[in-house]
Amino acid sequence: MSESLSKYIAAALLVFMLLVAFYSMLSDTAIMDEVAHLPAGYSYVTQQDMRLNPEHPPLIKDLAGLAVLAFSKISGQQINFPSNIKAWTQDINGQWDFGFDFLYKEGNPASIMLFVGRLPTLLILMILGIFIFRWTKELWGKQAALLALFLFSFSPTFIAHGRFVTTDVTAAAGFFIATFYFVRWIKNPKLWNFICATIFFGVAQLTKFSLFLLVPFFIFLTAVWIAIKIINQKQKQKTVVKSPFLNTQEQKPKFVFAAKIIAKNLCGIIFIFLLGYAFVVTPVYYFHVKNYPPQKQLQDIKFIMSSYAGGQDQQPLASCTKLSRITRCPAEIAIWTANKSTPIRALGQYMFGLLMVFQRAAGGNTTYFLGQVSAAGWSYYFPLIYFLKEPLTLHILTMAAIIIFFYFLFKKRQVEKLGQAPEASLGRLTKLSLWLTRNFESFAMFSFIALYWIMSVRSTLNIGVRHVLPTFPFIYALVSSQIISWARIKDTAKKVYPYLKYGLLGALIAWQTVSVLLVFPSFLAYFNESVGGTKNGYKYAVDSNLDWGQDLARLNMWLEQNNISKIYVEYFGGTDAQYVLGDKFQPWQGNRNSSELKSGDWLAVSATFLQGGRGKPALGYKDPTGYYDWLNNLQPKAVIGYSIFVYQIP
């Protein structure tokens, strides 16, 4: 395959993905998180005040807010900012009330603002695709890169989340691109690679607070690389012929080389972290707190951090001097910074947001899963939801890739040398070091996947497969590398094998293509064939796996097509139901007595509320459940976008 052809195919895949994502989002109403993120982003860029939604870094919200501001300037459309409402002036992080007011009660063009605000996420989706293709191609060639890009371009999860004003796709891009440049710097520590690693580390910290994981991850990679270099050098010194006439690197004392490589890499990574925070994160947060009144910032941080790690100190920073209270220290530092100079307040605001994420993760979130309702989570949630939500083609290729990896791992290769010693004569540790040298990028990718999945399995915040989305690009790259390596194996005795290999791969690709496109435009609700397809997904999981509020406009279209003038609605999402449905809307809550509904009445319930009201309480869950069990005896008249169930009372 020629270089130009591979680029044309890659471009076609990305353009196709862009068009599918774009057209599928046109009739999507605001999902739950967008009602907080988009208004917050507009407030950041127009007010330079970060009192709303501090639990997420500002990058994607800024881009969405800038897009809305640009639309306002270009079109002349006035955007009314509700600076006098209680949610802005008095409330502590009044993001939900402010968001609904800003979008639906101030006369602003909510649908257009939402459309424009989503465009930057589509751009980031394309950038991530470019880097997946680029890195995979550099490591394993054009065919592997195209397969990885296909898995990305036809991922229902990426298509779904790549058109929302949320942090998930941006975080996935941050992890992948920052790791790409960091590994480049480790292997080739030139100034340009250092600058890129620093910039993209800093930018990554502005995408989502989970990107702080890059700090220990990069430290781990650096430690492994240092160990590799020292072990390899030690082996070379064992085999090199010493000569008084040579002044080679190999003849330097072991500790001199070790000290040099340790100092060089440790200094480099420390400066990447320091400069990334100093010249990327701090200036951005400086802009966001410039007009945030210090007393308001202090009040907000104090209130939200009041219960963090045992509660507030009686004396400022007292917990920082007590080992028993040391986990409280970061919260006290964030409080202390709130009324200091603006650069210090900027760092304090970043720290505050990071701590809010830890606080929320510890608290969990009420979730329906496999017939149960819990706020404590399940250890098997993410592995199972990943299996159910991703196409079976990916899972088949993953299993094949694992088998192929071990085949190549134990397959005899041409003899390699380290120094003057053949590989076969080396010790196990040196062999491992040599393998890691050859495959450091693969090791880095696998290490990230393992680290992120271990943390996810331990998390009680079980609200969607999107929370493991950052691992997907690495999975696509690794799987594709092994599949294409297998496809390239030549078997001269059986010339038909290559055709069978590529035929099988082509069939799997075609299967995924059809499976994913058949759910258009409801990509968020995609479930694979192992559970009977998307139509059965609600039985297994809801929330951002299926129902995030995206189908309210489609419900309105269905009501108009069927001449239904009134309907009771319990809606889960980021849209004002009355704003969309108008006079047809009548509010309903699951805890009301079903006898209030008369024969012939219509009822629409979002799947998240429906399943939450039909699930059984998990061990330790005390809140009421079962309040929608009475609907088990009724068949829905329609299911809108797989996420809103419509019933007519008999």
Order of alpha helices (4+ residues) and beta strands (2+ residues): alpha-alpha-alpha-alpha-alpha-alpha-alpha-alpha-alpha-alpha-alpha-alpha-alpha-alpha-alpha-alpha-beta-beta-alpha-alpha-beta-beta-alpha-alpha-alpha-alpha-alpha-beta-alpha-beta-beta-alpha-beta-beta-beta
